[in-house]
């Protein structure tokens, strides 16, 4: 199996998780599959397999200690795929956390949908949008009502 095939498979596997988080965030199916950590764990296992198999073929100049070392580290398709699976695992985990955190004192559903969409597409940016919306919503809720 090639890295391209595995890339297509993991992307196809991630999409249902995001559809559940965005459109059916509080259903039993989403709770059992996504909020349980099952999806992120599945990506975590795949990540571990890819990590250990790509480490055995790693260039000795590769590493996290410099930008050139990082470039060398991600120069193979398999190493790049390993990094991508890492992103997918944590982005789904972040999206799940956002939905569970939001359940206690919900923000506007459309805003939440946008925050989840942007977490799906660009990870930390979507999380930041959610946190900003959360701060604004919480401040509005505690404002004393004017008579």
Secondary structure by P-SEA (a helix, b strand, c coil): ccaaaaaaaaaaaaaaaaaaaaccccccccccccccaaaaaaaaaaaaaaaaaaaaacccccccccaaaaaaaaccaaaaaaaaaaaaaaaaaaaaaaaaaaccccccaaaaaaaaaaaaccaaaaaaaaaaaaaaaaaaaaccccc
